[in-house]
């Protein structure tokens, strides 16, 4: 499979390689995000200078022997003998004084476990060869908390990193490159299931429908990805009871802290705070506050950030018992198909539209660049009504409101006017109103300069 996306990250890594000085790169991110593939792609561009080593969860000497054998094979040398990891790495740093060398230590947390004082060893070597070595050392790892700790002021490697890359999930646009032959609508549907994790998307089969891909990869007994979410969470958290309870509450529409606490039956506020903190660090959920009242904790809420996690808990976790005793096709039609099309995908479509606006903003394609994007909270005490608008931007002119509709019928001018009147009735007066429509627009009032419209083709242009 061709390497997809990550052009910005590769460019930053290339900039480090082109210097004549020593560089230390820290690359981290959640499991399956594509860290190893990124560094391997970078090494393909510099094959002669690169050494890739995946650290093993074993003893120091086993790692030393394995890496030594790799060096001997790569450079055609006789067997190399080293007393420990420090001596081996010193040898490599010396060689990097003669010519540029890329050394990738993937899954670096395993090396830290195996070698006592590993961070201090690297610190000593980095400082010893500063100004002489042209080593490009890449430390890569999936344990986000561990990798982030390397940057703390009291840690040996503090101040030694010349570049830090926290790899994020791809957005809808990059993810769609894994399934280019699908219709634009189906690209949104596939993103709503597999999200922006490259490992998941690589298994999408373009010879099958969206439904058949979901059945094959997630629903059928023994499906390739059926246990991915559970394995990922258990690898980072251990006991999943509280995490499962949080996800179940979120998928049922309870997103504020006190509501999650009451619905999940987690024992205490501190216990809930702890699991939420860990899930945020793992990048599977995020905390959101309205852009017009960001400091109000009561109006903040939590949402599942990762589409596949949301899909898993909404359908596979909730209906696990039914799935075990039903034919996959019948299970899909009874518990998944209708809600997926009417409620789940339209909600993800809102996120796709939000990502589209951010892409345009970063590229300088917005007529007026916005500074904030998010939910807008309104409160109408006289009417005993409050709520939120999901996509609102704020710039130096004012607010812009956006509505996203993933429905089979085209939007009409009357529908748009109705939405505008509903917004104005809350006291939110915008200088611009934007509309996204899966099925286009039946009619447009071209005299309205305060309305902007986007169709599916615009999202994938």
Number of C-alpha atoms within 10 A of each C-alpha: 5 6 11 15 16 15 10 9 17 15 12 13 20 14 10 18 20 10 12 15 16 23 21 20 19 21 24 28 24 22 18 16 20 21 24 20 15 21 20 18 16 19 18 12 11 15 13 13 16 20 19 19 17 18 24 18 16 13 13 19 15 16 22 23 19 14 21 19 16 17 19 13 12 12 9 9 11 10 13 14 12 15 10 15 24 19 14 17 18 18 12 17 26 16 15 21 18 12 12 22 23 24 22 23 19 23 22 26 21 20 22 16 15 20 19 12 13 18 16 14 18 19 17 16 16 22 10 13 17 16 12 15 24 24 28 27 22 22 20 25 25 24 20 19 15 14 21 16 13 18 17 12 10 9 13 18 20 14 12 17 17 13 14 17 15 16 17 16 20 17 17 23 20 15 25 23 14 23 18 11 12 17 11 16 15 16 21 24 21 26 24 25 24 24 26 23 22 22 15 20 19 15 16 20 15 13 10 12 14 18 15 16 17 19 17 21 18 22 25 21 14 11 13 14 19 17 12 15 15 15 12 15 19 12 13 18 16 11 11 15 11 19 21 16 17 26 26 20 22 24 19 13 12 21 21 19 19 14 14 24 21 14 15 21 13 18 11 10 13 10 13 21 13 11 17 21 15 16 21 16 16 21 17 20 22 17 15 17 19 22 16 15 15 14 11 10 13 11 15 17 19 19 19 21 18 19 20 24 22 26 22 23 20 22 19 18 17 15 15 13 10 13 20 13 9 12 13 18 14 12 20 20 12 11 17 17 15 12 15 19 14 12 11 20 21 21 17 20 23 19 19 20 23 19 17 18 20 19 16 14 16 12 10 11 12 13 8 13 18 20 10 14 21 18 21 21 21 18 13 12 8 6 7 7 10 11 12 14 16 19 20 25 23 19 13 9 12 13 19 21 25 23 19 22 19 23 14 10 13 15 20 15 14 12 10 19 14 12 17 21 11 12 17 12 11 15 11 17 16 18 13 18 23 18 20 23 21 22 16 21 18 10 11 15 12 10 7 10 10 12 20 14 15 16 14 18 11 10 18 13 6
